[in-house]
Each structure stands twice: as structure tokens, then as C-alpha cells.
Amino acid sequence: MESRGRRYWYFDTAKQGGGKVRRYVGPVDDAEITRSVESFKDLKADARARRKLVSTLVREAHLPRPEPFVGAVVQTLADAGFFRLRGVLVGTVAFQCYSAILGVRLPNAALQTADADFAQFHSISTAVGDALPPILDVLRTVDPTFREIPHQSDSHLSIKFANRSGYRVEFLTPNTGSDDYGRHPVPMPALGGAAAEPLRFLDFLIYQPVRAVLLHGPGVPVRVPAPERYAIHRLIVGSRRRTDADGSAKSRKDRLQARILMTAMIDTRQSDVLADAYMAAWVRGDAWKDALAESMRTYDEPTQVLFKDSLAKGMADLEADPKDYGLGKS
């Protein structure tokens, strides 16, 4: 805008409750300030282009996008720095990213969820030397009804946050020690006051995650488990769900997601990658072997034959003996 013969840059932002807040940036004839403004304008134009691309991918390629509220939760945590601090999006929200990664369409039945799960190694959380803003404050920018849910074993710590409609955000971390550790929340210095639930097998899942984009708004850059590790992890946990109110339903969903991803990777000629992840899990011990075998047995015979033959071929390509991993060439 112009004042007394000089032109000035101002930045307008939306104000809560309506209207705008105008902030002074500087004079147009200041070359450095004008360069910064032009760069910002380019970023905004790029965001508009990316938003259009996301819409095209959803509309024309039928790639899945999260519910707007779910996308807003992930976007807000991304903006707060969760993925910059080497966090990983896990669970069904992460599963939605694999359609673009693998170039396949995922069935809607495998995409439904009532929560969002976020994971981080405790060693990273303590060593990174940085932290998110208070996590409850971050979540309340999406929905002011979010509240902490105190952990049963320690009411001073929270691993879960829920809003009035029951949507939950949960933080997880690997448990590589005694089962006794799994009963207690773990303080996470980088997570803005949130603790995390220690889980078995999670270290396998979030090892060497991959970068992806969640198709929300202009696209949300995230880190998700490698698809082959997600598939094998789902085989493992699918046989180990506790017999709680929805344990059976979660087990069926775990195995469904594992079957979808394994089939997609076989169809896209990635049997060796899948076999490598399977072998990495198999050598972890008897509990891992039993879990893999039990989940495999739940599939119909043609699916079992497809998986076993494809894994055996992948192992042979890796110069490994399939028989050493509970498989044989047919």
C-alpha cells in the first residue's frame, strides 16, 4: 500500500472470529525486503500448484486422501516439527500413503481409522536437543476440545489425547527391554510434554522410514515406515492382538493391510525387497517366527501359495535359502 508517496509491504493474516490482522513488513524500495516478499509470493504460488496437483491425484488417479480433520492433525504436527525431529507416522493413516508409493489403489475397507499414531525412538527423543511446543496446545489449534488422557499406571503422564468426538492421537516408542517396561509410559523429551507407549516389534517397523506425502491440502511431507516393513509388521501384530473389545477386528484389519501390501509388492516385482524384510523379522527369535507363521495360516490357500512362492523366489534372488526361513520352493 502507499503512504506519503512511498509504497510499503504489509502482510495480512486471518484473525480468529473473522477479519484480518495487518502487519508491517517494510518499504518496497528496500531491495532485500522486496526480494523476501517475492520469494514468499513464489512459495504461495507453489503451494497453490501443489494443492491443485493433490486434487488431481485424488480425483483422476483415485489416490486416497485422509478425512479433512485427520489431515489437519497430521499437518499441524508436521508444522510443529514432529517429522523434522525424526518422528514417524504409523498406523492406518500412514497406510494411506502407500498407494502413491507403490502405484496401486488401496481398498477403502483398509483405510478407515478413528485415531492417528505417531512414533519416535526414545534414543532420538533424548538426543535430538530440540522439542515440539506443548503438544496439547498444538492439538488444540485443530480442535479446542482435545484433552490429555492420563495413563493408567502413571496419572502424571499422557500418551493419548482425545477430542470430544473421541478421535485419538497416540504416541508410541519401541520397547526393546523387559515386558515390564511395556506397562509404563516413557517420557519423551522431544514431544512437547507427551509420553509414549512402549511397544514390542515397533523398532522393526520404524527402522529406516521413507519420505512420503499425505494428500491433504497442498500435500503434507511425512515420514512413514517402509512398505515392506509395514506389511511384515502387520503380519506379526495381527497374531498378537490382545483379546480386548476390538482386538479381533484390529487383527483382521492388520492381516488385511499386510495382504494388500504384500500382493502389491509382488505385483510390482519387489519380492526381493519383501523377502529381505521377512528374513530380518524371522531371525529375531521364536516369538517372531510363531507370529509370522500364525498369520500366514489365516489366509486362504491360493494366497498362502502366492506369498510363500514369492518370498522363496525373493530369498533365492538374495542368495538365501528359503528353507532356513520356514519356506520352501514349490
Secondary structure, DSSP 8 states (H G I E B T S, - for coil): -EETTEEEEEEEEE-TTSSEEEEEEEETT-HHHHHHHHHHHHHHHHHHHHHHHHHHHHHTS------HHHHHHHHHHHHHTTTTTT-EEESHHHHTTHHHHHT----GGGT--SEEEEE--HHHHHHS----S-HHHHHHTT-TT-EEEEETTEEEEEEEEE-TT--EEEEEEE--S-GGGGGS-EE-TTSTT-EEEEETTHHHHTSS-EEEEE-STT-EEEEE--HHHHHHHHHHHHT---SSTTHHHHHHHHHHHHHHHHHHHHHTT-HHHHHHHHHHHHTT-HHHHHHHHHHHHTS-HHHHHHHHHHHHHHHHHTT--GGGGT----
